[in-house]
Amino acid sequence: MAANSTQLKTQLVRLDSDLEITPNASLAKLTTFKVGGRAQWLALPKHPDQLKDAVAWGNQQGHPITVLGAGSNLLVSDRGLPGLIICTRALRHSEFDATTGRVVATAGEPWSSLAWKAARNGLQGFEWTIGIPGTVGGAVVMNAGAHGRETADILVETEVLDLDGTLQVLKPDDLDYRYRTSNLQGSDCIVTSATFQLSPGHRSDDVKAATADDLKQRRTTQPYHLPNCGSVFRNPKPYSAGQLIEQAGLKGYQMGEAQISTLHANFIVNLGGAKADDVLALIRHAQAVIFERNGVELETEVKLVGLFE
Ligand SMILES: Cc1cc2nc3c(=O)[nH]c(=O)nc-3n(C[C@H](O)[C@H](O)[C@H](O)COP(=O)(O)OP(=O)(O)OC[C@H]3O[C@@H](n4cnc5c(N)ncnc54)[C@H](O)[C@@H]3O)c2cc1C
């Protein structure tokens, strides 16, 4: 679709597909951490044509393009992001086949919501996704996982759009899946949808009960009551990042309004007015302390986007 645009007085841009591209939009609102500056331009496509249109417009304007799902694994710089930010969270749709166990979902479908829908259809295999506040696209790219299960285990294929506007279908073997990452990370491909294979024919009530147990366990061990980005550090095998940080006495340690959670030491929470710079200072402090005490280099799982320091 041609990306002809109309400039309105507000500088907001409206494309042929009726997609609005908003200048100077808050990114803090689009992340679970609730920190970060502004997007030079923000697009929230609601259907695939709008997504293509956004990419074409970004290319025409020569803007770098950054993709955001639910922003639940991101630390966005206080200085904001240049270029076009495409947030996929409005691309929401999923279909479940209770007989075959096949599930097809679009990029913005909330990952966690699939768990309840699968349970209603008597499908096993999505229980562990409950409580992970990302999107399907983010899970496919990050290889989201929990309790020894990960996205790569259940992915059949994913459709991606490249920056030339070409769609292609990729299989898990194409994606070089590893611990919490894939070769889609940092690539020019935008995940548009994914197909998963679950196990059919289970009692819906049993799957619901297992899902509810997983959720309860998360809610009691992780700080869901405050904005955060999930695990800040990867577990440096054979250690647990959270245990190392807790043993170093850093639970509750605070910089500005960013605090190492008192509930789970691998989480940093935003107590209200945290800045991305506060969070990064806390990350650097924890890394220095753990290196000094244990000789272990903690690597971040959260992705830093934009300019820092
Ligand atoms: C309370 C809490 C608990 C969490 N628990 C877990 C857990 O148990 N296990 C786990 O793995 N993670 C966990 N996370 C982290 C996070 O939810 C996952 O990494 C999730 O998969 C990120 O998805 P997202 O849509 O938010 O991606 P974002 O954070 O928006 O983006 C992450 C990366 O994926 C890219 N991306 C996103 N969507 C697309 C797309 N459509 N196409 C191409 N690239 C895309 C982005 O560019 C970025 O590089 C947790 C987070 C929180 C806040």
Ligand as a Chemical Component Dictionary entry (heavy atoms), coordinates in Angstrom:
data_LIG
# 
_chem_comp.id                   LIG 
_chem_comp.type                 NON-POLYMER 
_chem_comp.pdbx_formal_charge   0 
_chem_comp.three_letter_code    LIG 
# 
loop_
_chem_comp_atom.comp_id 
_chem_comp_atom.atom_id 
_chem_comp_atom.alt_atom_id 
_chem_comp_atom.type_symbol 
_chem_comp_atom.charge 
_chem_comp_atom.model_Cartn_x 
_chem_comp_atom.model_Cartn_y 
_chem_comp_atom.model_Cartn_z 
_chem_comp_atom.pdbx_ordinal 
LIG C1  C1  C 0 6.417  -8.941  35.747 1  
LIG C2  C2  C 0 7.183  -9.531  34.590 2  
LIG C3  C3  C 0 7.429  -10.896 34.541 3  
LIG C4  C4  C 0 8.127  -11.445 33.456 4  
LIG N1  N1  N 0 8.347  -12.797 33.441 5  
LIG C5  C5  C 0 8.999  -13.345 32.394 6  
LIG C6  C6  C 0 9.221  -14.762 32.347 7  
LIG O1  O1  O 0 8.825  -15.523 33.217 8  
LIG N2  N2  N 0 9.865  -15.255 31.271 9  
LIG C7  C7  C 0 10.325 -14.455 30.247 10 
LIG O2  O2  O 0 10.884 -14.970 29.272 11 
LIG N3  N3  N 0 10.138 -13.119 30.282 12 
LIG C8  C8  C 0 9.501  -12.541 31.325 13 
LIG N4  N4  N 0 9.316  -11.180 31.354 14 
LIG C9  C9  C 0 9.917  -10.323 30.304 15 
LIG C10 C10 C 0 9.025  -10.058 29.083 16 
LIG O3  O3  O 0 7.651  -10.097 29.417 17 
LIG C11 C11 C 0 9.325  -11.030 27.935 18 
LIG O4  O4  O 0 10.663 -10.931 27.504 19 
LIG C12 C12 C 0 8.406  -10.787 26.723 20 
LIG O5  O5  O 0 8.568  -11.838 25.813 21 
LIG C13 C13 C 0 8.686  -9.463  26.012 22 
LIG O6  O6  O 0 7.617  -9.245  25.105 23 
LIG P1  P1  P 0 7.162  -7.765  24.712 24 
LIG O7  O7  O 0 6.043  -7.878  23.751 25 
LIG O8  O8  O 0 6.911  -6.964  25.927 26 
LIG O9  O9  O 0 8.476  -7.276  23.976 27 
LIG P2  P2  P 0 9.176  -5.837  24.142 28 
LIG O10 O10 O 0 9.709  -5.716  25.534 29 
LIG O11 O11 O 0 8.307  -4.773  23.651 30 
LIG O12 O12 O 0 10.406 -6.043  23.147 31 
LIG C14 C14 C 0 11.416 -6.981  23.443 32 
LIG C15 C15 C 0 12.271 -7.174  22.172 33 
LIG O13 O13 O 0 11.479 -7.822  21.186 34 
LIG C16 C16 C 0 11.374 -7.005  20.013 35 
LIG N5  N5  N 0 10.013 -7.173  19.495 36 
LIG C17 C17 C 0 8.843  -7.100  20.179 37 
LIG N6  N6  N 0 7.803  -7.371  19.358 38 
LIG C18 C18 C 0 8.338  -7.603  18.144 39 
LIG C19 C19 C 0 7.791  -7.946  16.867 40 
LIG N7  N7  N 0 6.475  -8.077  16.661 41 
LIG N8  N8  N 0 8.659  -8.136  15.834 42 
LIG C20 C20 C 0 10.002 -7.991  15.990 43 
LIG N9  N9  N 0 10.557 -7.654  17.156 44 
LIG C21 C21 C 0 9.734  -7.472  18.221 45 
LIG C22 C22 C 0 11.683 -5.594  20.466 46 
LIG O14 O14 O 0 12.224 -4.829  19.403 47 
LIG C23 C23 C 0 12.732 -5.865  21.544 48 
LIG O15 O15 O 0 13.986 -6.100  20.956 49 
LIG C24 C24 C 0 8.606  -10.608 32.424 50 
LIG C25 C25 C 0 8.353  -9.227  32.466 51 
LIG C26 C26 C 0 7.649  -8.689  33.540 52 
LIG C27 C27 C 0 7.390  -7.206  33.557 53 
# 
loop_
_chem_comp_bond.comp_id 
_chem_comp_bond.atom_id_1 
_chem_comp_bond.atom_id_2 
_chem_comp_bond.value_order 
_chem_comp_bond.pdbx_ordinal 
LIG C1  C2  SING 1  
LIG C2  C3  SING 2  
LIG C2  C26 DOUB 3  
LIG C3  C4  DOUB 4  
LIG C4  N1  SING 5  
LIG C4  C24 SING 6  
LIG N1  C5  DOUB 7  
LIG C5  C6  SING 8  
LIG C5  C8  SING 9  
LIG C6  O1  DOUB 10 
LIG C6  N2  SING 11 
LIG N2  C7  SING 12 
LIG C7  O2  DOUB 13 
LIG C7  N3  SING 14 
LIG N3  C8  DOUB 15 
LIG C8  N4  SING 16 
LIG N4  C9  SING 17 
LIG N4  C24 SING 18 
LIG C9  C10 SING 19 
LIG C10 O3  SING 20 
LIG C10 C11 SING 21 
LIG C11 O4  SING 22 
LIG C11 C12 SING 23 
LIG C12 O5  SING 24 
LIG C12 C13 SING 25 
LIG C13 O6  SING 26 
LIG O6  P1  SING 27 
LIG P1  O7  DOUB 28 
LIG P1  O8  SING 29 
LIG P1  O9  SING 30 
LIG O9  P2  SING 31 
LIG P2  O10 DOUB 32 
LIG P2  O11 SING 33 
LIG P2  O12 SING 34 
LIG O12 C14 SING 35 
LIG C14 C15 SING 36 
LIG C15 O13 SING 37 
LIG C15 C23 SING 38 
LIG O13 C16 SING 39 
LIG C16 N5  SING 40 
LIG C16 C22 SING 41 
LIG N5  C17 SING 42 
LIG N5  C21 SING 43 
LIG C17 N6  DOUB 44 
LIG N6  C18 SING 45 
LIG C18 C19 SING 46 
LIG C18 C21 DOUB 47 
LIG C19 N7  SING 48 
LIG C19 N8  DOUB 49 
LIG N8  C20 SING 50 
LIG C20 N9  DOUB 51 
LIG N9  C21 SING 52 
LIG C22 O14 SING 53 
LIG C22 C23 SING 54 
LIG C23 O15 SING 55 
LIG C24 C25 DOUB 56 
LIG C25 C26 SING 57 
LIG C26 C27 SING 58 
# 
